[in-house]
Amino acid sequence: MQIFEYVEKNLIIKYPVEKLSDPSGILFIDIETTGLSPVSAEVFMIGTASFREDRLYIRQFFADDNSEEKDILTAFSEYLKDFDTMITFNGNRFDIPFLEKRSFAYGIDLAFAEKHGIDLYKRIQPYKKLLALPDMKQKTLEKFLGIKRTDKKSGKELIALYGNYIAERNKVCLDLLLRHNHDDVTGLAALLPLISYPDVLNGRIRPERAVKNNYRDYQGKLRTELIIEFTYDTPVPAPVSCGFSDCYLMLGGCKGKIRVAVFTGILRYFYPDHNNYYYLPLEDRAMHKSTSQYTDRSRREQARPENCYVRVRSQFLPQWDTIVTPVFKYAYEDRTMYFELTDKVKNDPEVFRRYAGHLMSMILQEL
């Protein structure tokens, strides 16, 4: 068994790592194996990275041949005791269960259940569409962030390289194996800025202003939109945008915008207690029985939920949960609701903080 150790001097982590855990307790883990199944394959290298002051410290546990798997698992088990948070890429599905099964075969307890696990693949995968990614491979995510790796080998090629190393003790093969694992494990740290996207989309934002804007659509028709400008704490590494219905979200740096179409026209407010109302067909509105009892009976009828309304002409914004009341609709059964865009609403930053968060959650559901 060989253990390789060195300090990565050129990698700058552009993410506040303390948001995840105490940096001194974080360990990045990436493994290299002779196959995909822990039943028939073995671990031949365990790459780790941890924080030492402001630098990334790399330690690689390498098996010189197939007989040293137990040795590297034992050494890794002892090293792991100093950390409480593990960061992997797709580790929940591969690295962690593979290590557990291979360790169990030797009676080694890695005590993963006592650790906090962060799988970057799992954290980022829901935002694949937002980031416009063709796939979720680690190298694809690195390319999105502009990370250039020197290693070009695939996992399949690594297995053949390891076989050549065992047979010939070829230093070139060893260097290539170590380089691939190095780029994988340091790549985990370099991918941390991607977590800023779920941080923003699921966290608290600060609306700066909300302004109405008139524009002409592709048919030349005059339209009105509301632009909500907001800020947030953790900067995103690259600008992104996406849309849902008549909503459009843009993120860049520490600033974001949501553009949402304003509906100008007539909508209905449906009274909740229709049994206490009459519907007046000629006036197309409902009226409370206490004020409409003198209306000619031929001009009124018992209101039903779908016609117990009053019509209001104004400017409205859409909502799919009740964020602002009163609620307006086109028709009683519609899922899309609206609220009136009054000056009072427009000047209330708390309303637009909640509304912007609501729109982002709806956009995310469509990703």
C-alpha positions as CSV (number, residue, x, y, z in Angstrom):
1,M,0.0,0.0,0.0
2,Q,1.1,3.5,-0.7
3,I,-0.2,6.8,0.7
4,F,0.3,9.9,-1.4
5,E,0.0,13.3,0.3
6,Y,0.3,16.9,-1.0
7,V,-1.2,20.3,-0.7
8,E,-3.3,21.8,-3.6
9,K,-2.0,25.3,-3.8
10,N,-3.8,26.7,-6.9
11,L,-7.5,25.8,-6.1
12,I,-9.6,28.7,-4.8
13,I,-13.0,27.5,-3.4
14,K,-15.6,30.1,-4.5
15,Y,-18.2,29.1,-2.0
16,P,-18.7,29.8,1.7
17,V,-17.9,26.3,2.9
18,E,-19.0,27.1,6.5
19,K,-22.6,27.1,5.3
20,L,-22.3,23.3,4.9
21,S,-20.4,22.5,8.0
22,D,-17.3,23.3,10.0
23,P,-14.6,23.2,7.3
24,S,-12.2,21.3,9.5
25,G,-14.6,18.4,9.7
26,I,-15.3,18.1,5.9
27,L,-13.8,15.3,3.9
28,F,-14.2,15.0,0.1
29,I,-14.1,11.3,-1.0
30,D,-13.8,9.7,-4.4
31,I,-12.9,6.1,-5.1
32,E,-11.4,4.1,-8.0
33,T,-12.5,0.5,-8.5
34,T,-11.9,-2.5,-10.8
35,G,-15.6,-2.6,-11.7
36,L,-19.1,-1.4,-10.9
37,S,-20.2,-4.2,-8.6
38,P,-18.8,-4.6,-5.1
39,V,-19.5,-8.3,-5.3
40,S,-17.0,-8.9,-8.1
41,A,-14.9,-5.8,-8.1
42,E,-12.5,-4.2,-5.6
43,V,-11.4,-0.7,-4.5
44,F,-7.8,0.1,-5.5
45,M,-7.7,3.8,-4.6
46,I,-9.5,6.1,-2.2
47,G,-8.9,9.8,-2.8
48,T,-9.6,12.3,-0.1
49,A,-9.4,16.1,0.2
50,S,-9.7,18.2,3.4
51,F,-9.2,21.8,4.4
52,R,-6.0,22.8,6.2
53,E,-6.2,26.5,6.9
54,D,-6.9,28.0,3.4
55,R,-5.5,25.2,1.4
56,L,-6.9,21.8,0.2
57,Y,-4.9,18.8,1.5
58,I,-5.0,15.7,-0.7
59,R,-4.4,12.2,0.7
60,Q,-4.7,9.1,-1.7
61,F,-4.8,5.6,-0.4
62,F,-3.4,3.3,-3.2
63,A,-3.3,-0.5,-3.4
64,D,-0.2,-1.7,-5.2
65,D,-2.0,-4.9,-6.0
66,N,-5.3,-6.7,-5.4
67,S,-4.0,-8.1,-2.1
68,E,-3.9,-4.6,-0.5
69,E,-7.5,-3.7,-0.6
70,K,-8.0,-4.4,3.1
71,D,-4.9,-2.3,3.9
72,I,-6.2,0.8,2.2
73,L,-9.7,0.3,3.7
74,T,-8.2,0.0,7.2
75,A,-6.1,3.1,6.8
76,F,-9.0,5.0,5.3
77,S,-11.2,3.9,8.2
78,E,-8.8,5.3,10.8
79,Y,-8.4,8.6,8.8
80,L,-12.1,9.0,8.5
81,K,-12.6,9.2,12.3
82,D,-11.2,12.7,12.3
83,F,-14.1,14.0,10.1
84,D,-17.9,14.3,10.5
85,T,-19.0,15.4,7.1
86,M,-18.4,13.5,3.8
87,I,-18.9,15.2,0.4
88,T,-19.1,13.0,-2.7
89,F,-20.4,13.0,-6.2
90,N,-23.1,10.4,-6.7
91,G,-21.7,8.8,-3.6
92,N,-25.1,7.9,-2.2
93,R,-25.5,5.5,-5.1
94,F,-21.9,4.3,-5.7
95,D,-19.0,5.3,-3.5
96,I,-20.6,4.9,-0.1
97,P,-22.4,1.6,-0.6
98,F,-19.3,0.2,-2.5
99,L,-17.0,1.1,0.4
100,E,-19.4,-0.3,3.0
101,K,-19.8,-3.6,1.2
102,R,-16.1,-4.1,0.6
103,S,-15.2,-3.1,4.2
104,F,-17.9,-5.4,5.6
105,A,-16.2,-8.3,3.9
106,Y,-13.1,-7.6,6.0
107,G,-14.9,-6.9,9.2
108,I,-14.1,-3.1,9.0
109,D,-16.8,-0.7,10.2
110,L,-16.5,2.7,8.5
111,A,-19.3,4.1,10.7
112,F,-20.8,6.1,7.8
113,A,-24.1,6.2,9.6
114,E,-22.5,8.6,12.2
115,K,-21.4,11.0,9.5
116,H,-23.3,13.7,7.7
117,G,-23.3,13.1,4.0
118,I,-23.5,15.6,1.2
119,D,-24.0,14.2,-2.3
120,L,-23.3,17.0,-4.8
121,Y,-25.0,15.0,-7.6
122,K,-28.2,14.8,-5.6
123,R,-28.0,18.4,-4.6
124,I,-27.6,19.7,-8.1
125,Q,-29.6,17.2,-10.2
126,P,-33.0,18.9,-9.7
127,Y,-31.5,22.0,-11.4
128,K,-30.2,20.3,-14.5
129,K,-32.7,22.1,-16.7
130,L,-32.1,25.4,-15.1
131,L,-28.3,25.1,-15.8
132,A,-29.0,23.8,-19.4
133,L,-26.9,20.7,-18.8
134,P,-26.8,17.9,-21.4
135,D,-26.1,15.3,-18.6
136,M,-25.0,15.2,-15.0
137,K,-21.5,13.8,-15.3
138,Q,-18.9,15.4,-13.1
139,K,-16.9,16.5,-16.1
140,T,-19.9,18.2,-17.6
141,L,-20.5,20.2,-14.4
142,E,-16.8,21.1,-14.3
143,K,-17.1,22.3,-17.9
144,F,-20.1,24.5,-17.0
145,L,-17.9,26.2,-14.3
146,G,-15.0,26.6,-16.7
147,I,-12.9,24.1,-14.8
148,K,-10.1,22.6,-16.9
149,R,-8.8,19.2,-15.8
150,T,-5.5,17.7,-17.1
151,D,-6.9,14.1,-16.9
152,K,-8.7,12.8,-19.9
153,K,-9.2,9.2,-18.9
154,S,-12.5,7.4,-18.5
155,G,-13.3,5.0,-15.6
156,K,-13.1,2.1,-18.0
157,E,-9.6,3.1,-19.2
158,L,-8.5,3.4,-15.6
159,I,-9.3,-0.3,-14.9
160,A,-6.9,-1.2,-17.8
161,L,-4.3,1.2,-16.5
162,Y,-4.4,-0.4,-13.1
163,G,-4.0,-3.8,-14.6
164,N,-0.9,-2.6,-16.5
165,Y,0.5,-1.1,-13.4
166,I,0.1,-4.3,-11.4
167,A,1.7,-6.3,-14.2
168,E,4.6,-3.9,-15.0
169,R,4.9,-1.5,-12.1
170,N,4.8,1.2,-14.7
171,K,5.3,4.7,-13.2
172,V,3.6,6.3,-16.1
173,C,0.4,4.2,-15.4
174,L,0.7,5.1,-11.7
175,D,1.0,8.8,-12.5
176,L,-2.1,8.7,-14.7
177,L,-4.1,6.8,-12.1
178,L,-3.2,9.3,-9.4
179,R,-3.9,12.3,-11.7
180,H,-7.4,11.0,-12.5
181,N,-8.3,10.5,-8.9
182,H,-6.7,13.9,-8.0
183,D,-8.8,15.7,-10.6
184,D,-11.9,13.9,-9.4
185,V,-11.5,14.7,-5.7
186,T,-10.3,18.3,-6.2
187,G,-13.1,18.6,-8.7
188,L,-15.6,18.0,-5.9
189,A,-14.3,21.0,-4.0
190,A,-14.4,23.1,-7.2
191,L,-18.0,22.1,-7.8
192,L,-19.2,23.6,-4.5
193,P,-20.3,26.9,-6.1
194,L,-23.1,25.0,-7.9
195,I,-24.8,24.7,-4.5
196,S,-25.4,28.4,-4.6
197,Y,-28.3,27.8,-7.1
198,P,-30.4,25.7,-4.7
199,D,-29.3,28.1,-1.9
200,V,-30.8,31.0,-3.8
201,L,-33.9,29.3,-5.1
202,N,-34.7,27.7,-1.7
203,G,-33.5,30.5,0.6
204,R,-34.4,34.0,1.5
205,I,-34.2,36.8,-1.0
206,R,-34.2,40.5,-0.5
207,P,-36.5,42.5,-2.9
208,E,-34.9,45.8,-3.9
209,R,-37.8,47.2,-6.0
210,A,-40.8,46.2,-8.1
211,V,-41.5,48.2,-11.3
212,K,-44.0,48.0,-14.1
213,N,-42.8,48.0,-17.6
214,N,-44.7,48.4,-20.9
215,Y,-43.5,46.6,-23.9
216,R,-44.7,45.2,-27.3
217,D,-44.9,41.5,-27.8
218,Y,-43.9,39.7,-31.1
219,Q,-47.3,40.5,-32.5
220,G,-46.8,44.2,-31.8
221,K,-49.5,44.2,-29.0
222,L,-48.8,46.4,-26.0
223,R,-48.2,44.4,-22.9
224,T,-47.4,45.2,-19.2
225,E,-45.0,43.3,-17.0
226,L,-43.9,43.6,-13.5
227,I,-40.1,43.3,-12.8
228,I,-39.1,42.3,-9.3
229,E,-35.4,42.9,-8.6
230,F,-33.8,41.2,-5.7
231,T,-30.5,40.3,-4.1
232,Y,-29.2,37.3,-2.1
233,D,-26.1,36.4,-0.1
234,T,-24.3,33.7,-2.1
235,P,-23.3,34.7,-5.6
236,V,-24.1,32.2,-8.4
237,P,-21.0,31.2,-10.5
238,A,-22.7,31.8,-13.9
239,P,-25.8,33.6,-15.2
240,V,-28.9,31.4,-15.7
241,S,-32.5,31.9,-16.7
242,C,-35.7,30.0,-17.1
243,G,-39.4,30.5,-17.4
244,F,-42.8,29.2,-16.3
245,S,-46.1,30.3,-17.9
246,D,-45.8,34.1,-18.0
247,C,-43.0,34.2,-15.5
248,Y,-39.3,34.5,-16.3
249,L,-36.4,34.2,-13.8
250,M,-32.9,35.5,-14.2
251,L,-30.0,35.0,-11.8
252,G,-26.5,36.4,-12.0
253,G,-23.9,37.2,-9.4
254,C,-25.8,38.3,-6.2
255,K,-28.7,39.8,-8.1
256,G,-31.8,38.4,-9.6
257,K,-34.9,39.4,-11.5
258,I,-38.4,38.0,-12.0
259,R,-40.5,39.2,-14.9
260,V,-44.2,38.4,-14.7
261,A,-46.9,39.4,-17.0
262,V,-49.5,41.8,-15.6
263,F,-53.1,41.0,-16.6
264,T,-55.2,44.1,-17.4
265,G,-58.9,43.5,-17.6
266,I,-61.9,42.0,-15.7
267,L,-61.6,39.1,-13.2
268,R,-64.1,37.7,-10.7
269,Y,-64.0,37.6,-7.0
270,F,-66.0,34.6,-5.8
271,Y,-67.8,35.0,-2.5
272,P,-67.1,32.0,-0.2
273,D,-70.7,31.7,1.3
274,H,-72.8,31.4,-1.8
275,N,-75.9,30.3,0.2
276,N,-76.2,33.8,1.4
277,Y,-76.3,35.3,-2.1
278,Y,-78.5,35.7,-5.1
279,Y,-77.1,35.8,-8.6
280,L,-78.5,38.6,-10.8
281,P,-78.2,37.3,-14.4
282,L,-78.9,40.7,-16.1
283,E,-76.2,42.3,-14.1
284,D,-73.9,39.3,-14.1
285,R,-73.0,39.5,-10.5
286,A,-74.0,38.2,-7.1
287,M,-75.5,40.3,-4.3
288,H,-76.0,39.5,-0.6
289,K,-79.5,38.5,0.3
290,S,-79.7,41.2,2.9
291,T,-79.4,43.9,0.2
292,S,-81.1,42.2,-2.7
293,Q,-84.3,40.9,-1.1
294,Y,-86.3,43.7,-2.8
295,T,-85.0,42.8,-6.2
296,D,-87.7,41.3,-8.5
297,R,-87.7,37.5,-8.1
298,S,-87.6,37.1,-11.9
299,R,-84.3,38.9,-12.0
300,R,-82.6,36.9,-9.3
301,E,-81.8,33.2,-8.6
302,Q,-80.1,31.4,-5.8
303,A,-76.4,31.7,-6.2
304,R,-74.2,28.7,-6.9
305,P,-70.4,28.6,-6.1
306,E,-69.6,29.1,-9.8
307,N,-71.7,32.3,-10.2
308,C,-71.4,33.8,-6.8
309,Y,-69.0,36.6,-7.8
310,V,-68.5,40.3,-8.4
311,R,-66.5,41.4,-11.4
312,V,-63.6,43.8,-11.0
313,R,-61.6,45.7,-13.6
314,S,-58.0,46.3,-12.7
315,Q,-54.5,45.1,-13.1
316,F,-53.6,41.7,-11.6
317,L,-50.7,39.3,-11.0
318,P,-51.0,35.5,-11.2
319,Q,-50.5,33.2,-8.2
320,W,-50.9,29.5,-7.8
321,D,-51.2,29.5,-4.0
322,T,-52.9,32.1,-1.9
323,I,-50.0,34.5,-1.4
324,V,-52.0,37.7,-1.5
325,T,-55.7,38.2,-0.8
326,P,-58.3,38.8,-2.0
327,V,-58.1,36.2,-4.7
328,F,-59.5,36.7,-8.2
329,K,-60.1,34.2,-11.0
330,Y,-61.4,33.9,-14.6
331,A,-63.7,31.0,-13.6
332,Y,-64.5,29.3,-10.4
333,E,-62.6,26.0,-11.2
334,D,-59.4,27.7,-12.5
335,R,-56.2,26.7,-10.8
336,T,-54.5,30.0,-11.6
337,M,-55.5,32.7,-9.2
338,Y,-54.7,36.4,-9.2
339,F,-54.4,39.3,-6.8
340,E,-54.9,43.0,-7.6
341,L,-51.8,45.1,-8.2
342,T,-52.6,48.1,-6.1
343,D,-50.1,50.8,-5.0
344,K,-50.3,49.4,-1.4
345,V,-49.2,45.9,-2.6
346,K,-46.6,47.3,-5.0
347,N,-44.9,49.2,-2.1
348,D,-44.9,46.3,0.4
349,P,-41.4,44.6,0.2
350,E,-42.6,41.7,2.4
351,V,-45.4,40.9,0.0
352,F,-43.0,40.8,-2.9
353,R,-40.4,38.8,-1.0
354,R,-43.1,36.1,-0.5
355,Y,-44.4,36.5,-4.0
356,A,-41.0,36.2,-5.6
357,G,-40.3,33.1,-3.6
358,H,-43.6,31.7,-4.7
359,L,-42.8,32.3,-8.4
360,M,-39.4,30.7,-8.0
361,S,-41.0,27.6,-6.4
362,M,-43.4,27.3,-9.3
363,I,-40.6,27.7,-11.8
364,L,-38.7,25.0,-10.1
365,Q,-41.6,22.6,-10.2
366,E,-41.5,22.9,-14.0
367,L,-37.8,22.2,-14.3
